């Protein structure tokens, strides 16, 4: 494969990422699903395994283990699901019907990634990755009880990550990369025009717009692009054991876009206008420590601990370009840890089976849980396999099931004409199917 062909493939991956639905499977709205080979181990050993070019994302120093040129492309199909049950304290919005339970807010999402690595000389490697490190999509029935808090939430990123690795000695390699990342977000929710009219002009204004039951939908859209960086080290502690440390930086965004309203009564055009908006968002940094050990010719074991700095997400605050604040939601997320262990069994030179187990903390506290991200702690159980049709190619497939705890929610916005969304998200689970093709030349 030529470099020209690889560039075309990366462009195709970026286009696919731009149009696909994204469903977060890791905690918060991060997407750890950046490798089909790593999925089979629940990403245990991510910063130390360095089996293929996807190491550019997990630890760029791992490119030192790759020879010649290599391309790796993967696709992950993610299906989250949940059921919301209103609690005894739940209540509909003022002057509006209560609404239903919202249905299943999850849907299939597709996360692609592609990587290319090449040797510059025996001590230095260059690589580039194109991936989707953050994403989210939840979508409720537009007539559900919590529609004034959320109907659709969609966050989509595309990340381009060129990187270098340099072998300092026979046992130590360092690596670093830059990240150019774009973000595109859409948030929709219902608007209680009846309550707004009563607030502006009392019973007379309410009657003028048609009385109770008048509502519409607000749509907020925004986008931005920003830079970050990542670096790592890979240490060969023994011929059978290697240790990896990796860091990915925060990325600061200022999304700019618009807010628009449907079905808005003319009486409220001045009070609730369309217009330009902005939103400041900081993506969290991460630090990973991983180990990989070859027990024998047949067995490998690996482990990983990854810290994510989610405490940078204090609030969702959307401001109009001119005029008052549009939305402020307190989030107060907390830093989290994800720990995982895994193993490989090599039947022969062609066939390998993988397995992994992980515990992934949520950054969301019960008192700050919202309908947009009803997140909770989860356990990953992963299985996978690799087949090598030739010495220069490999096909990986993997399946993961996430067991997710029930998530209570109490989001009382009745004072502002919205619902008191009280209840529990249950039967929460996520299934992930991954496939990857790797080719060396």
Residue pairs with C-beta under 8 A, 6 or more apart in sequence:
1 69
1 71
1 439
1 441
3 116
6 71
6 116
9 71
9 73
9 114
10 114
10 116
10 128
10 130
13 73
13 112
13 113
13 114
13 130
14 130
14 158
14 160
16 110
16 112
17 111
17 112
17 130
17 131
17 132
17 156
17 158
18 156
18 158
18 184
20 109
20 110
20 111
20 112
21 107
21 108
21 109
21 110
21 137
21 154
22 31
22 109
22 110
22 111
22 132
22 135
22 136
22 137
22 154
22 155
22 156
23 78
23 79
23 80
23 106
23 107
23 108
23 109
23 135
23 136
23 137
23 430
24 30
24 31
24 80
24 134
24 135
24 136
24 373
25 31
25 32
25 33
25 78
25 80
25 400
25 402
25 430
25 432
26 32
26 33
26 338
26 360
27 308
27 310
27 336
27 338
27 360
27 361
27 362
27 363
27 375
27 377
27 378
28 284
28 308
28 310
28 313
28 333
28 336
28 362
28 363
28 364
28 373
28 375
29 134
29 135
29 136
29 155
29 373
30 133
30 134
30 284
30 308
31 111
31 132
31 133
31 134
31 135
32 43
32 338
33 39
33 76
33 78
33 111
33 113
33 432
33 434
34 54
34 57
34 58
34 74
34 113
34 129
34 131
34 133
35 43
35 46
35 52
35 54
35 57
35 58
35 72
35 74
35 113
35 436
36 54
36 72
36 74
36 75
36 76
36 384
36 396
36 397
36 398
36 434
36 435
36 436
37 49
37 51
37 52
37 54
37 72
37 354
37 384
37 386
37 394
37 396
37 398
37 436
37 438
38 45
38 46
38 49
38 54
38 58
39 76
39 382
39 384
39 396
39 398
39 400
39 432
39 434
40 342
40 353
40 354
40 355
40 356
40 382
40 383
40 384
40 385
40 386
40 396
40 397
40 398
40 434
41 49
41 302
41 340
41 342
41 343
41 344
41 354
41 355
41 356
41 382
41 384
42 340
42 341
42 342
42 356
42 357
42 358
42 380
42 381
42 382
42 400
43 58
43 304
43 340
43 342
43 356
43 358
44 290
44 302
44 303
44 304
44 340
44 341
44 342
44 356
44 357
44 358
45 244
45 290
45 291
45 292
45 302
45 303
45 304
45 342
46 58
46 59
46 244
46 246
46 288
46 290
46 304
46 306
47 58
47 59
47 62
47 232
47 234
47 244
47 245
47 246
47 288
47 289
47 290
47 304
48 59
48 62
48 234
48 242
48 243
48 244
48 290
48 291
48 292
48 302
48 304
49 55
49 58
49 62
49 244
49 290
49 292
49 302
50 59
50 61
50 62
50 63
50 64
50 65
50 66
50 234
50 242
50 244
50 292
51 65
52 66
52 70
52 72
52 115
52 394
52 436
52 438
53 63
53 66
53 70
53 71
53 72
53 115
53 116
53 117
53 127
53 129
53 438
54 72
54 74
54 113
54 115
54 129
54 436
55 61
55 62
55 63
55 65
55 66
56 62
56 63
56 115
56 117
56 127
56 128
56 129
56 161
56 163
56 177
57 113
57 115
57 129
57 131
57 133
57 161
57 230
58 232
58 244
58 246
58 288
58 290
59 175
59 232
59 233
59 234
59 244
59 245
59 246
59 288
59 290
60 127
60 163
60 164
60 165
60 175
60 176
60 177
60 230
60 231
60 232
60 246
61 165
61 173
61 174
61 175
61 232
61 233
61 234
61 244
61 246
62 165
62 173
62 175
62 232
62 234
62 244
63 117
63 125
63 126
63 127
63 163
63 165
63 175
64 125
64 165
64 166
64 167
64 173
64 175
64 234
65 234
66 117
66 119
66 125
66 440
67 119
67 440
68 118
68 119
68 440
68 441
69 116
69 117
69 118
69 119
69 440
69 441
70 115
70 116
70 117
70 118
70 438
70 439
70 440
70 441
71 114
71 115
71 116
71 438
71 439
71 440
71 441
72 114
72 115
72 436
72 437
72 438
72 439
73 112
73 113
73 114
73 115
73 436
73 437
74 112
74 113
74 114
74 396
74 434
74 435
74 436
74 437
75 110
75 111
75 112
75 434
75 435
75 436
76 110
76 111
76 112
76 113
76 432
76 433
76 434
77 108
77 109
77 110
77 432
77 433
77 434
78 108
78 109
78 110
78 111
78 430
78 431
78 432
79 106
79 107
79 108
79 109
79 430
79 431
79 432
80 106
80 107
80 109
80 428
80 429
80 430
81 104
81 106
81 427
81 428
81 429
81 430
82 104
82 105
82 106
82 374
82 407
82 425
82 426
82 427
82 428
82 429
83 101
83 104
83 425
83 426
83 427
83 428
84 101
84 102
84 105
84 144
84 146
84 374
84 423
84 424
84 425
85 101
85 423
85 424
85 426
86 101
86 145
86 422
86 423
87 410
87 422
87 423
87 424
88 422
89 410
89 412
89 420
89 422
90 145
90 419
90 420
90 421
90 422
90 423
91 98
91 414
91 419
91 420
91 422
92 98
92 99
92 145
92 419
93 148
93 190
93 192
93 195
93 215
93 414
93 417
93 418
93 419
94 192
94 194
94 195
94 414
94 417
95 192
95 194
95 195
95 198
95 206
95 211
95 212
95 213
95 417
96 148
96 192
96 194
96 195
96 212
96 213
96 215
97 143
97 213
98 145
98 419
99 143
99 144
99 145
99 146
99 147
99 419
100 141
100 143
100 144
100 145
101 144
101 145
102 140
102 141
102 144
102 145
102 146
103 140
103 141
103 144
105 138
105 139
105 140
105 371
105 374
106 138
106 430
107 137
107 139
109 135
109 137
111 132
111 135
112 131
112 132
113 129
113 130
113 131
113 132
114 129
114 130
114 131
115 127
115 128
115 129
115 130
116 127
116 128
116 129
117 125
117 126
117 127
118 125
118 126
118 127
119 125
120 126
122 167
123 166
123 167
124 164
124 165
124 166
124 167
125 164
125 165
126 162
126 163
126 164
127 162
127 163
127 164
127 165
127 177
128 160
128 161
128 162
128 163
129 159
129 160
129 161
129 163
130 158
130 159
130 160
130 161
131 158
131 159
131 161
132 156
132 157
132 158
132 159
133 157
133 159
133 181
133 283
134 155
134 157
134 183
134 283
135 155
135 156
135 157
136 153
136 154
136 155
136 372
136 373
137 152
137 153
137 154
137 155
138 150
138 152
138 153
138 371
138 372
138 373
138 374
139 151
139 152
139 153
140 146
140 147
140 150
140 151
140 152
140 371
141 147
142 151
142 190
142 217
144 151
145 419
145 421
146 371
146 411
146 419
146 421
147 189
147 190
147 419
148 189
148 190
148 191
148 192
148 413
148 417
148 418
148 419
149 189
149 370
149 371
149 372
149 411
149 413
149 418
149 419
149 421
150 187
150 188
150 189
150 370
150 371
150 372
151 188
151 189
151 190
151 217
152 186
152 187
152 188
153 186
153 187
153 188
153 372
153 373
154 185
154 186
154 187
155 183
155 184
155 185
156 183
156 184
156 185
157 181
157 182
157 183
157 184
157 283
158 181
158 182
159 179
159 180
159 181
160 179
160 180
160 181
161 177
161 178
161 179
161 180
161 230
162 177
162 178
163 175
163 176
163 177
163 178
163 230
164 175
164 176
164 177
165 173
165 174
165 175
166 173
166 174
166 175
167 173
168 174
170 236
171 235
171 236
171 237
172 233
172 234
172 235
172 236
173 233
173 234
174 231
174 232
174 233
175 231
175 232
175 233
175 234
176 229
176 230
176 231
176 232
177 229
177 230
177 231
178 227
178 228
178 229
179 227
179 228
179 229
179 230
179 248
179 249
179 251
180 225
180 227
181 225
181 226
181 227
181 228
181 251
181 283
182 223
182 224
182 225
183 223
183 224
183 225
183 226
183 253
183 255
183 281
184 221
184 222
184 223
185 220
185 221
185 222
185 223
185 255
185 257
185 279
186 219
186 220
186 221
187 219
187 220
187 372
188 217
188 218
188 219
188 220
189 217
189 218
190 215
190 216
190 217
190 218
191 215
191 216
191 217
191 218
191 261
191 264
191 272
192 215
192 417
192 418
193 209
193 214
193 215
193 216
193 263
193 264
193 265
193 268
193 272
194 206
194 209
194 211
194 212
194 213
194 214
194 215
195 416
195 417
196 268
196 271
196 272
196 417
197 205
197 206
197 208
197 209
197 214
197 265
197 267
197 268
198 205
198 206
199 417
200 267
200 268
200 271
201 208
201 267
205 267
206 212
208 265
208 267
209 265
209 267
209 268
210 265
214 263
214 265
215 263
216 261
216 262
216 263
216 264
217 261
217 262
217 263
218 259
218 260
218 261
218 262
219 259
219 260
219 261
219 262
220 257
220 258
220 259
220 277
220 318
220 326
220 327
221 257
221 258
222 255
222 256
222 257
222 258
222 277
222 278
222 279
223 255
223 256
223 257
224 253
224 254
224 255
224 256
226 251
226 252
226 253
227 251
228 248
228 249
228 250
228 251
228 283
229 248
229 249
230 246
230 247
230 248
230 249
231 246
231 247
232 244
232 245
232 246
232 247
233 244
233 245
233 246
234 242
234 243
234 244
235 242
235 243
235 244
236 242
237 243
240 293
240 294
240 295
241 291
241 292
241 293
241 294
242 291
242 292
243 289
243 290
243 291
243 292
244 288
244 289
244 290
244 291
244 292
245 287
245 288
245 289
245 290
246 286
246 287
246 288
246 290
247 285
247 286
247 287
247 288
248 285
248 286
249 285
250 282
250 283
250 284
250 285
250 309
250 312
251 282
251 283
252 280
252 281
252 282
252 283
253 279
253 280
253 281
253 282
253 283
254 278
254 279
254 280
254 281
255 278
255 279
255 280
255 281
256 276
256 277
256 278
257 276
257 277
257 278
258 274
258 275
258 276
258 277
259 274
259 275
259 277
259 318
259 320
259 326
260 274
261 272
261 274
264 272
275 320
275 321
275 322
275 323
276 320
276 321
276 322
277 318
277 319
277 320
277 321
277 326
278 318
278 319
278 321
279 316
279 317
279 318
279 319
280 317
281 313
282 312
282 313
283 312
284 308
284 309
284 310
284 311
284 312
284 313
285 308
285 309
285 312
286 306
286 307
286 308
286 309
287 306
287 307
288 304
288 305
288 306
288 307
289 304
289 305
289 306
290 302
290 303
290 304
290 305
291 302
291 303
291 304
292 300
292 301
292 302
293 300
293 301
293 302
294 300
295 301
297 346
298 345
298 346
298 347
299 343
299 344
299 345
299 346
300 343
300 344
300 346
301 341
301 342
301 343
302 341
302 342
302 343
302 344
303 339
303 340
303 341
303 342
304 338
304 339
304 340
305 337
305 338
305 339
306 337
306 338
306 339
307 335
307 336
307 337
308 335
308 336
308 337
308 338
308 363
309 335
310 333
310 334
310 335
310 336
310 363
311 333
311 334
311 335
311 363
312 333
313 331
313 333
313 363
314 330
314 331
314 332
314 333
315 328
315 329
315 330
315 331
315 332
316 327
316 328
316 329
316 331
316 372
317 325
317 327
317 328
317 329
318 325
318 326
318 327
318 328
319 325
319 326
320 326
329 370
330 368
331 364
331 368
331 370
332 365
332 368
333 363
333 364
333 365
333 368
334 363
334 365
335 363
336 360
336 361
336 362
336 363
337 361
338 358
338 359
338 360
338 361
339 358
339 359
340 356
340 357
340 358
340 359
340 380
341 356
341 357
341 358
342 354
342 355
342 356
342 357
342 382
343 354
343 355
343 356
344 352
344 353
344 354
345 352
345 353
346 352
347 353
349 388
350 387
350 388
350 389
351 385
351 386
351 387
351 388
352 385
352 386
353 383
353 384
353 385
354 382
354 383
354 384
354 385
354 386
354 398
355 382
355 383
355 384
356 380
356 381
356 382
356 383
357 379
357 380
357 381
357 382
358 379
358 380
358 382
359 377
359 378
359 379
359 380
360 377
360 378
360 379
360 380
360 402
361 377
362 375
362 376
362 377
362 378
363 375
364 373
364 374
364 375
364 376
364 407
366 407
366 408
366 409
366 410
367 410
369 375
369 407
369 408
369 409
369 410
369 411
370 409
370 411
371 409
371 411
371 421
374 407
374 409
374 425
374 428
375 407
376 404
376 405
376 406
376 407
376 425
376 428
377 404
377 405
378 402
378 403
378 404
378 405
378 430
379 402
379 403
380 400
380 401
380 402
381 400
381 401
381 402
381 403
382 398
382 399
382 400
383 398
383 399
383 400
384 396
384 397
384 398
384 399
384 434
385 396
385 397
385 398
386 394
386 395
386 396
387 394
387 395
388 394
388 395
389 395
392 439
392 440
392 441
393 437
393 438
393 439
393 440
394 436
394 437
394 438
395 435
395 436
395 437
395 438
396 434
396 435
396 436
396 437
396 438
397 433
397 434
397 435
397 436
398 432
398 433
398 434
398 435
399 431
399 432
399 433
399 434
400 430
400 431
400 432
400 434
401 429
401 430
401 431
401 432
402 429
402 430
402 431
402 432
403 429
404 428
404 429
404 430
405 428
406 424
406 425
406 426
406 428
407 424
407 425
407 426
407 428
408 423
408 424
408 425
409 421
409 422
409 423
409 424
409 425
410 421
410 422
411 420
411 421
411 422
412 420
412 421
412 422
413 419
413 420
413 421
414 420
